[in-house]
């Protein structure tokens, strides 16, 4: 995998055990911040005692923020459903209705380390959680796991299926302080690149009272966040068609735009487009009934704008 570089963003992750957190100070030190939202390590789902307050404080000081769930996979695949649904509810308690954070939501998988479940079961559990989460939220789910853990579970490889998780966005833990670790994370589990690399579990940083996990991120925050809401949307009838125009988004990973009429999809265009004609045969217009045209941007990760820009005709 790649090494960090001079443009790599810097972030930490914190939880209820992090002491003396000064968000006003961290706002000037961090490019991004992850919070523990919840965990199932105790055997039951549990919300981090400081998550909701940490989420509010992060937003108050403008720190790009996301959250993770510490998962405990098992042979009971239906428990993936329960942990997933509880995580979705918890994220909204911290960030707001249908808001799952600024950054990718994260599934943290680093147990069981005793190999009490098979590799196939582990992969199926993670995949089930991922598919359910993404279907319910329209957000991509990032996977946090460690180099050691991937190696422990057969490189996340399943005979006949290859590497089923390789298309998940990866946050890998590999500490540079461990002498036997390579200099940079190696290609493993089907991955050839990380999006976040947790390189230390004992970083001292101004703004927190104890050593914390520290991470290198991508070169631009756009690679951790949803595309921006589209601006400058205009729409008007002309000859029965609807002419639509908008300002181009500046997201560096922009792939295109989806256009809707009354919440029904009518078209998709690439990232260079700033206008679209909705043909009259593609829409149903009723007399004296408003027509709502809306648009969202989408990026290479499949993330869409948090909100659609709208105009009513």
C-alpha positions as CSV (number, residue, x, y, z in Angstrom):
1,X,0.0,0.0,0.0
2,X,1.0,3.6,-0.2
3,X,3.1,5.6,2.3
4,X,1.9,8.8,3.9
5,X,3.1,12.0,2.2
6,X,3.5,15.7,3.0
7,X,-0.1,16.3,2.1
8,X,-1.6,13.5,4.1
9,X,-4.3,14.8,6.5
10,X,-4.0,14.2,10.2
11,X,-6.6,13.0,12.6
12,X,-7.2,11.2,15.9
13,X,-10.0,9.0,17.3
14,X,-11.3,9.4,20.8
15,X,-13.8,7.8,23.2
16,X,-15.3,8.2,26.7
17,X,-11.9,7.3,28.2
18,X,-10.1,10.2,26.5
19,X,-9.5,12.8,29.2
20,X,-9.6,16.6,29.1
21,X,-10.7,17.0,25.5
22,X,-10.5,20.6,24.4
23,X,-12.3,20.9,21.1
24,X,-11.4,24.6,20.6
25,X,-7.7,23.5,20.7
26,X,-8.2,20.4,18.6
27,X,-9.9,22.5,15.9
28,X,-6.5,24.1,15.1
29,X,-4.6,20.8,15.3
30,X,-6.7,18.3,13.4
31,X,-7.9,17.8,9.8
32,X,-10.5,15.2,11.0
33,X,-11.8,13.4,14.1
34,X,-13.4,10.1,14.7
35,X,-15.5,9.3,17.8
36,X,-16.5,5.9,19.2
37,X,-20.3,5.9,18.9
38,X,-21.0,2.4,20.3
39,X,-19.7,-1.0,20.9
40,X,-20.7,-4.6,21.7
41,X,-17.6,-5.7,23.5
42,X,-19.6,-6.1,26.7
43,X,-21.9,-8.7,25.1
44,X,-24.7,-6.2,24.6
45,X,-25.0,-3.0,22.5
46,X,-23.7,0.0,24.4
47,X,-23.5,3.7,23.5
48,X,-20.3,5.5,24.3
49,X,-21.1,7.7,27.3
50,X,-19.5,10.8,25.7
51,X,-20.4,10.2,22.1
52,X,-23.4,12.6,21.9
53,X,-21.5,15.4,23.7
54,X,-18.4,14.8,21.6
55,X,-20.4,14.9,18.4
56,X,-22.0,18.2,19.4
57,X,-18.6,19.8,20.4
58,X,-17.0,18.6,17.2
59,X,-19.6,20.3,15.1
60,X,-19.6,23.4,17.3
61,X,-15.9,24.0,16.5
62,X,-16.1,22.9,12.8
63,X,-14.0,19.8,13.0
64,X,-14.9,17.2,10.3
65,X,-16.2,14.3,12.3
66,X,-17.3,10.7,11.9
67,X,-18.0,7.8,14.2
68,X,-17.4,4.1,14.5
69,X,-19.0,1.0,16.1
70,X,-16.8,-1.6,17.8
71,X,-18.4,-4.8,16.6
72,X,-18.2,-8.3,17.9
73,X,-18.8,-10.8,15.0
74,X,-20.2,-14.2,15.8
75,X,-21.8,-17.3,14.2
76,X,-25.1,-15.6,14.8
77,X,-25.4,-13.5,11.6
78,X,-28.7,-12.0,12.7
79,X,-26.7,-10.2,15.4
80,X,-25.0,-8.2,12.5
81,X,-28.5,-6.9,11.8
82,X,-29.1,-5.9,15.4
83,X,-25.8,-4.2,15.8
84,X,-26.2,-2.4,12.5
85,X,-29.6,-1.1,13.3
86,X,-28.6,0.1,16.7
87,X,-25.5,1.8,15.2
88,X,-27.7,3.6,12.7
89,X,-30.0,4.9,15.5
90,X,-27.0,6.0,17.6
91,X,-25.4,7.9,14.8
92,X,-28.6,9.9,14.4
93,X,-28.7,10.6,18.1
94,X,-25.3,12.2,17.8
95,X,-25.5,14.0,14.4
96,X,-29.2,14.5,13.7
97,X,-32.1,12.9,11.8
98,X,-30.8,11.0,8.7
99,X,-27.3,12.4,9.4
100,X,-24.6,9.8,9.9
101,X,-21.6,12.1,10.3
102,X,-19.4,14.2,8.1
103,X,-16.9,11.4,7.5
104,X,-17.5,7.8,6.4
105,X,-19.3,5.8,9.2
106,X,-17.0,3.0,10.3
107,X,-17.3,-0.6,11.3
108,X,-14.5,-1.5,13.7
109,X,-13.6,-5.2,13.6
110,X,-10.7,-6.5,15.6
111,X,-12.1,-9.4,17.5
112,X,-12.3,-12.3,18.2
113,X,-8.6,-12.8,18.3
114,X,-8.9,-16.4,19.5
115,X,-10.3,-17.5,16.1
116,X,-13.4,-18.8,17.8
117,X,-15.2,-18.2,14.5
118,X,-14.2,-19.2,11.0
119,X,-12.8,-16.8,8.4
120,X,-15.9,-17.5,6.3
121,X,-18.2,-16.6,9.2
122,X,-16.2,-13.4,9.9
123,X,-16.4,-12.2,6.3
124,X,-20.1,-13.1,6.0
125,X,-20.9,-11.2,9.2
126,X,-19.0,-8.1,8.1
127,X,-20.5,-8.2,4.6
128,X,-24.0,-8.6,6.0
129,X,-23.6,-5.6,8.3
130,X,-22.1,-3.6,5.5
131,X,-24.9,-4.3,3.0
132,X,-27.6,-3.6,5.5
133,X,-26.1,-0.4,6.7
134,X,-25.5,1.0,3.1
135,X,-29.0,0.0,2.0
136,X,-30.6,1.8,5.0
137,X,-28.5,4.9,5.0
138,X,-27.3,5.5,1.4
139,X,-23.8,5.9,3.0
140,X,-20.7,4.0,2.3
141,X,-19.3,2.1,5.3
142,X,-15.6,2.1,6.0
143,X,-13.9,-0.9,7.6
144,X,-11.4,-0.5,10.4
145,X,-9.2,-3.4,11.1
146,X,-5.6,-4.3,11.9
147,X,-2.9,-5.8,9.8
148,X,-2.4,-8.5,12.5
149,X,-6.2,-9.3,12.4
150,X,-6.3,-9.7,8.6
151,X,-3.3,-12.0,8.8
152,X,-5.0,-14.0,11.6
153,X,-8.0,-14.6,9.5
154,X,-6.4,-16.1,6.4
155,X,-5.8,-12.7,4.7
156,X,-9.6,-12.3,4.6
157,X,-9.6,-14.8,1.7
158,X,-12.3,-17.4,1.0
159,X,-11.7,-20.2,-1.4
160,X,-13.9,-19.8,-4.5
161,X,-14.8,-16.2,-3.5
162,X,-11.5,-14.5,-3.3
163,X,-11.5,-11.3,-1.2
164,X,-15.1,-10.4,-0.7
165,X,-14.4,-7.2,1.3
166,X,-11.7,-5.7,-0.9
167,X,-14.1,-3.1,-2.3
168,X,-14.8,-1.7,1.2
169,X,-13.0,1.5,2.0
170,X,-10.2,0.6,4.4
171,X,-8.9,2.2,7.6
172,X,-6.0,0.0,8.6
173,X,-4.2,-0.1,12.0
174,X,-0.5,-0.8,11.8
175,X,1.7,0.8,14.4
176,X,5.1,2.1,13.3
177,X,6.4,1.5,16.9
178,X,6.2,-2.2,16.5
179,X,9.6,-3.5,15.4
180,X,8.3,-6.4,13.3
181,X,5.9,-4.3,11.3
182,X,6.9,-3.2,7.8
183,X,7.6,0.5,7.1
184,X,4.2,1.0,5.4
185,X,1.1,-1.3,5.4
186,X,1.6,-4.1,2.8
187,X,-1.0,-5.1,0.2
188,X,-3.3,-7.5,2.1
189,X,-6.8,-8.8,2.1
190,X,-7.3,-7.8,-1.5
191,X,-6.5,-4.1,-0.7
192,X,-3.8,-2.2,-2.4
193,X,-4.5,1.3,-0.8
194,X,-5.7,2.6,2.5
195,X,-7.9,5.6,3.0
196,X,-6.8,6.0,6.6
197,X,-3.7,4.6,8.3
198,X,-3.7,4.4,12.1
199,X,0.0,4.5,12.7
200,X,0.1,5.0,16.5
201,X,-1.9,4.2,19.6
202,X,0.1,6.5,21.8
203,X,0.2,10.0,20.2
204,X,0.6,12.9,22.5
205,X,-1.3,16.0,21.1
206,X,-2.2,19.3,22.6
207,X,-6.0,19.4,23.3
208,X,-6.3,16.0,25.0
209,X,-5.1,14.8,28.4
210,X,-3.8,11.4,27.5
211,X,-2.1,9.6,24.5
212,X,-4.5,8.8,21.7
213,X,-4.7,6.9,18.5
214,X,-3.3,8.9,15.6
215,X,-4.0,8.5,11.9
216,X,-2.8,9.6,8.5
217,X,-5.7,10.3,6.1
218,X,-5.9,11.1,2.3
219,X,-4.6,14.3,0.8
220,X,-8.0,16.0,0.7
221,X,-11.0,15.9,3.1
222,X,-13.2,15.3,0.0
223,X,-12.0,11.8,0.1
224,X,-13.5,11.2,3.5
225,X,-16.8,13.2,3.1
226,X,-19.9,13.3,1.0
227,X,-20.0,15.5,-2.1
228,X,-21.2,19.1,-1.3
229,X,-24.8,20.1,-1.8
230,X,-25.2,21.5,-5.4
231,X,-25.5,25.3,-5.6
232,X,-27.1,27.6,-8.1
233,X,-29.9,25.3,-9.2
234,X,-32.3,26.8,-11.7
235,X,-35.1,25.3,-13.6
236,X,-37.7,26.6,-16.0
237,X,-40.3,25.3,-18.5
238,X,-39.6,25.8,-22.2
239,X,-41.8,24.2,-24.8
240,X,-43.0,21.6,-22.4
241,X,-39.5,20.6,-21.4
242,X,-37.7,21.7,-18.3
243,X,-34.3,23.3,-18.7
244,X,-32.1,22.7,-15.6
245,X,-28.8,24.4,-14.8
246,X,-26.5,24.5,-11.7
247,X,-23.0,25.6,-10.5
248,X,-20.3,23.0,-10.9
249,X,-19.3,21.2,-7.6
250,X,-15.7,21.6,-6.6
251,X,-15.3,18.1,-5.0
252,X,-12.0,16.6,-6.2
253,X,-13.6,13.1,-6.5
254,X,-16.8,14.2,-8.2
255,X,-18.2,11.7,-10.7
256,X,-21.5,13.2,-11.7
257,X,-25.0,14.3,-10.8
258,X,-28.5,12.7,-10.5
259,X,-31.5,14.8,-11.4
260,X,-35.0,14.2,-10.0
261,X,-38.5,15.5,-10.6
262,X,-40.9,15.1,-7.7
263,X,-38.4,12.7,-6.1
264,X,-38.4,10.4,-9.2
265,X,-35.1,10.0,-11.0
266,X,-35.0,11.4,-14.5
267,X,-31.4,11.5,-15.5
268,X,-27.7,11.2,-14.7
269,X,-24.9,13.3,-16.1
270,X,-21.1,13.3,-15.7
271,X,-19.0,15.7,-13.5
272,X,-18.5,18.2,-16.3
273,X,-22.1,18.9,-16.9
274,X,-23.8,22.1,-15.6
275,X,-27.2,21.7,-17.4
276,X,-29.7,19.2,-18.4
277,X,-33.0,19.1,-20.4
278,X,-35.8,17.1,-18.9
279,X,-38.0,16.0,-21.8
280,X,-41.7,16.5,-21.5
281,X,-42.3,12.8,-22.3
282,X,-40.2,11.8,-19.3
283,X,-42.3,13.6,-16.7
284,X,-45.9,13.7,-15.6
285,X,-47.1,17.3,-15.0
286,X,-50.6,17.9,-13.5
287,X,-52.3,21.2,-13.9
288,X,-52.0,23.4,-10.8
289,X,-49.7,20.9,-9.1
290,X,-46.2,22.2,-8.3
291,X,-43.2,20.5,-9.9
292,X,-40.1,20.0,-7.8
293,X,-36.8,19.6,-9.5
294,X,-33.9,18.4,-7.4
295,X,-30.3,17.4,-7.9
296,X,-27.5,15.6,-6.0
297,X,-23.9,15.1,-6.7
298,X,-22.1,11.7,-6.4
299,X,-18.5,10.7,-6.2
300,X,-16.2,7.8,-7.1
301,X,-17.0,6.1,-3.8
302,X,-20.8,6.2,-4.5
303,X,-21.5,8.8,-1.9
304,X,-24.1,11.4,-2.7
305,X,-24.7,14.9,-1.4
306,X,-26.1,15.0,2.1
307,X,-29.1,17.0,0.9
308,X,-30.5,17.5,-2.6
309,X,-30.8,21.1,-3.9
310,X,-34.4,21.8,-4.9
311,X,-36.4,24.3,-6.9
312,X,-40.2,24.4,-7.2
313,X,-41.9,25.4,-10.5
